[in-house]
Amino acid sequence: MAITQQAQGVFDVTSTNENATLIDFNLEPFVEKNKGKIRSISICNQDGSSAAVVSLILRDSSGSTNDIYIIKSVSIPTGVTLVLDDHVSFDNKVYVLKLTNSGGAPLSIIIR
């Protein structure tokens, strides 16, 4: 997946694929001392013709298949922004935040 971080917490996703890391282990400013810092995640589907089908996954440091899904296989229609603003914080000393997208792209993602 071609993903580019434009600024802290702002990402452009330009193709579909699986397992792009949005927030890695111990990435500032999301480390434990700032636990609760994430207030929202917005995902905008900029594709003009195809729905994006996205999952946001918390994966532990062992890289096991014990994934915790924030959302799983959610279809975001063209030109629509999905905003998640409830229970999106996590401890990134334990988990990374991964994105999968099997639908339309590009996407804009903002994590605040």
ZAGU-51745 format. One record per residue: residue in one letter; x, y, z of N, C-alpha, C, O in turn. Coordinates in steps of 0.02 Angstrom, whole numbers, plus 50000, padded with zeros to 5 digits. Layout:
AXYZXYZXYZXYZ...
% end
This chain:
M500434994250000500005000050000500455006150000500905006750042A500345010649955500725016849954500395021650004499845024149993I500745022750058500495027350109501045032350126501615030450136T500845038650128501315044050141501055048050200500475050150200Q501485049250249501295053550304501465060750284502045062450275Q500945064850278501025071850257501235076350316501615081050307A500975074850374501125078550435500965073750492500715068250480Q501105075750554500955071450611500215069750612499795074150621G500045063450602499345061250604498955062350541498345061350541V499275064350486498925065550423499255061150370499855061650357F498855056850338499115051850291498735052150225498135053450224D499085050750170498795049650104498915042350086499485039950089V498385038950068498425031950045498255032049971497695033949953T498715029949929498615030749857498475024249820498375024249759S498465018549855498295012249823497985007449874497995008749934T497715002049849497404997149893497904991549908498324989849867N497834988849968498244983249989498114982050063497624984350090E498564978250095498454976650165499044978450209499624978950186N498884979550272499384980150325499844986150321500454985350332A499584991850308499984997950313499975000250385499445000450417T500545001950412500595004250481500475011750484500825015650451L499965013850523499835020950533500185023450595500505028750593I500125019850650500465021750712500885015750735500615010450750D501535016750737501995011350756502095011350832501855015850867F502455006350856502615006050927502995012350948503455014550914N502795015151005503135020751038503185027050995503625031151007L502755027850947502775033850904502505039850942501945039750965E502915045050947502685051350978502185054550931502265053750870P501675057950952501495059451022501005054551051500615056351096F500995048351028500485043551048500715038651101500375033751115V501305039851132501565035151182501165035451247500735039751256E501305030651291500905029551351500805035851393500255036851420K501315039951399501235045951441500675050451414500385054451451N500515049751350499975053551320499365049251305498955050851262K499315043651341498765038951330498105042851331498005047151374G497665041451285497045045051280497095050951232496605054451220K497685052051205497805057651160497395057251096497185062451070I497275051251070496895050651008496155051851024495845048251062R495895056950993495185058751002494755056350944494175054750952S495065056150884494665054150826495115051650770495705053350765I494815047550727495125045350665494625046550610494065043950613S494815050350559494365051250501494695048350440495305048950429I494275044950400494505041750338494055044250282493455042950282C494345047850234493975050650178494135046750115494715045950096N493615044350082493695040850018493655045949962493115048649947Q494215047349930494245052249876494135049149807494105052749757D494075042449804493985039049740493325041249709492815041949744G493335042449644492735044849610492245039549589491685041049567S492435033049594491985027949569491915021749612491445017849602S492365020549660492345014349699492325015649774492655020249798A491935011749809491925012049882492585009349908492875004649880A492825012249963493395009549999493135004450049492595005450078V493484999050058493294993950107493874993350156494374990050141V493804996550214494364997350260494274993650326493714992650349S494834991850354494864989250422495424992950459495944994450429L495304994450522495824997150566495944991850619495484989650653I496574989850626496754984050666497294985950717497774989350700L497204983750779497724984250830498084977450831497764972350840R498744977550821499144971450820499664971950875500004977150881D499744966650914500224966850969500934965750946501064964350887S501404966550992502114966350975502354959650951502874959150919S501994954350966502194947650944502044946650870502284941950839G501634951050841501444950350771500974944550760500894942050705S500654942350814500204936650811499574938250771499474943850749T499174933250763498534934350728497974935950777497384935550759N498154937950837497654939950886497474947350877497534951350923D497254948950816497104955850800496474958250836496004954450847I496484964750853495904967950882495664973050830496044977550811Y495054972350807494794976750755494424982650786493984981750828I494614988650765494234994650782493634994850735493074995950757I493764993850670493244992650620493494987150574494094986350565K493024983350545493224977850501492794977850438492184977550441S493134978350381492814978050315492224982850308491694981050284V492334989050330491814994250325491864997550256492394999850235S491294997750222491265000850156491135008350163490645010350194I491585012350135491515019550136491375021750064491825021250021P490775024150049490595026149981491045031749954491385035149993T491045032649889491445037949858491245044749887490655046149896G491745048849900491625055549923491375056149995491155061550015V491415050750034491155050750102491735050250151492235046950137T491665053450209492155053050263491845049350322491305051150346L492195044250345491995040650406492385043650464493005044250460V492035045650518492375048450576492245043850636491675042450653L492785041550666492755037450726492975041850784493535044450784D492535042750833492705047250888492535044450957492455048251005D492475037850961492315034751025492755028651035492755024050993H493135028451088493565022751106494075021151052494145015351031V494435026151028494945024950977495655025251005496125023650969S495735027151068496405027351098496645020451116496245015951131F497305019551114497605013151133498315014451155498595019751142D498615009551188499295010151213499775007651158499795001651145N500145012151127500575009951072501255007551097501725006851057K501315006251161501885002351185501714994951178502164990651181V501074993451169500844986551164500594984951093500684979351069Y500284989851060499964988750995500204993650942500414999250958V500164991550879500234996050822499544996650790499134992150797L499425002150754498805003050718498935001750644499345005250613K498584996850616498664994950546498024996650508497484996950537L498114997950444497554999250399497574994250342498104992850314T496994991550324496924987750262496384991150221495904993950249N496454991050155495964993850110495934989450048496424988750012S495354986350036495284982149977494824985349925494594982049879G494694991849933494264995349886494595001249855495195001249842G494195006449842494435012449807494955016249845494995015949906A495355019949807495875024349834495935030149785495775029149726P496145035849804496515037349866496065038749925495465040149919L496375038149984496065039750047496475045050082497085045350074S496135049250121496475053850166496285051750237495695050650252I496795051150280496675049050349496965054350396497535056450388I496565056350444496795061250494496675058150563496115056150580I497215057750603497175055150670497335060950717497875063850714R496875062550760496965068050807496825065750878496875069750925
% end
